[in-house]
Amino acid sequence: MKKNFILLTIVLVSLSVFIACQDKASEKVKSDNDEVSLNIVTTEDLKKNLKDKNTVVVDIRSEAQYIGWKSNGVKRGGHIKGAVDFPLTWTKDLNNKKLNKLLNTKGITKNKTIIVYGQEVESSKEMMNILKNLEYKNVKVYKEGITKWASNKKLPMDRLKRYEKLVHPKWIKDLIDGKSPKTYNNKSYKIFEVSWGEGKDYKKGHIPGAYHLDTNLIEEEPLWNVKSDKDLETMLVNNGITYNTTVVLYGKDTTAAARAASVLMYSGVKDVRILNGGYAAWTKKGYEVEKDINKPEAVKEFGLNVPSNPEYIVGIEKAKKILTKENAELVSIRSWPEYIGETSGYTYIEPKGRIKGAKWGHAGSDAYHMEHFRNIDNTMRNYNEIKKFWKEWDITSDKEISFFCGTGWRASETFFYAYLMGWDNISVYDGGWFEWSMDKSNPIEKGEPNK
């Protein structure tokens, strides 16, 4: 009898402990679910918060998707209007200190409500957790994501106007695999790795089927100005390029590719594209590379008069006229130390200063970097951010804008970005500071300007 009583007591105690544990577990699940539900934003919620100054909407998809390339299952390309770009992949390459700094530069600060979205909710939750680990207190997830938002044409979206000219690695992969990627409606294409000299980087490895384009074929000493129109036509024909060839350009350095792009557009090539992020973007995807030296087959003729777009590259007399016009700006794409005359930027350029009357269009830390226009992975910076810092210097799309730098490379990159943004009345002042500074009668300035 006593044994039975003890056994019954043990059973009852065990049962009560089990029930208590179950209750606690249920409470925890309920608590977790409540926490998740509190962090979920609906489409209606997001619509209401789009213009809230204390809310930042963050698109964590790829730069390609952000600027306009459609992914499978998404009816419209681009991003939710007003959203800032911060691909989840960027968080993998930075320590917490650098990550915090980059988030702040994008306006993603801890005193604001952060709404994260992507295409898959799990990626959004991952980003939310990363931000919470960085001590962001108010982070929410738009669970329905871009697929739901893009399906309703009444909901606002935005994209880079000519996004199709800035291609991504998968687009090129599909092109060389014969799959006719989106926006490609042609039968002939050429891919060129662009760099100065005989192609040292090209020989180490390149995109399969690509050719090397030496920048010496498009510009020449002593000023490194663009070669004669006759020489350009010869270069085009020898490289198998007609006006109707789709030409895809890339390099280790995007400025070289952009320099070539401006020359091809000036010549009359209708479809010129650049690989966003350069060769590193290709290799990061793990795509095949080759080391074979490919030689293009020449064509009989280019098919149009060269140049067919002479307005894209201008000389010093045109630059001087722009300075006198009311609705035009000559824009310096040089580092701040170059702009205010602390350095010329180059070992082979002695004079320091800037063209009198030129506006500062930003650039980078020195003559060989373009950080102000690049993301951490060397893709093009958010075009809205570029517009913003240009506007601070009265550089706007309603004006005639001519970009210049030291010898043309950096100016060509910004020319191409302005073109992508839909700006039409744009050019590169080819001679730049090098040419201007050689004539002592040309007016120059030094020091910090009054905007």
Secondary structure, 3 states (H helix, E strand, C coil): CHHHHHHHHHHHHHHHHHHHHHHHHHHHHHHHHHHHHHCEECHHHHHHHCCCCCEEEEECCCHHHHHCCCCCCCCCCCEECCCEECCHHHHHCCCHHHHHHHHHHCCCCCCCEEEEECCCHHHHHHHHHHHHHCCCCCEEEECCHHHHHHHCCCCCEECCCCHHHEECHHHHHHHHCCCCCCCCCCCCEEEEEEECCCCHHHHHCECCCCEEEEHHHCEECCCCEECCHHHHHHHHHHCCCCCCCEEEEECCCHHHHHHHHHHHHHHCCCEEEEECCHHHHHHHCCCCCECCCCCCCCCCCCCCCCCCCHHHEECHHHHHHHHHCCCEEEEECCCHHHHCCCCCCCCCCCCCCEECCCEECCCCCCCCCCHHHECCCCCECCHHHHHHHHHCCCCCCCCEEEEECCCCHHHHHHHHHHHHCCCCCEEEECCHHHHHHHCCCCCEECCCCCC
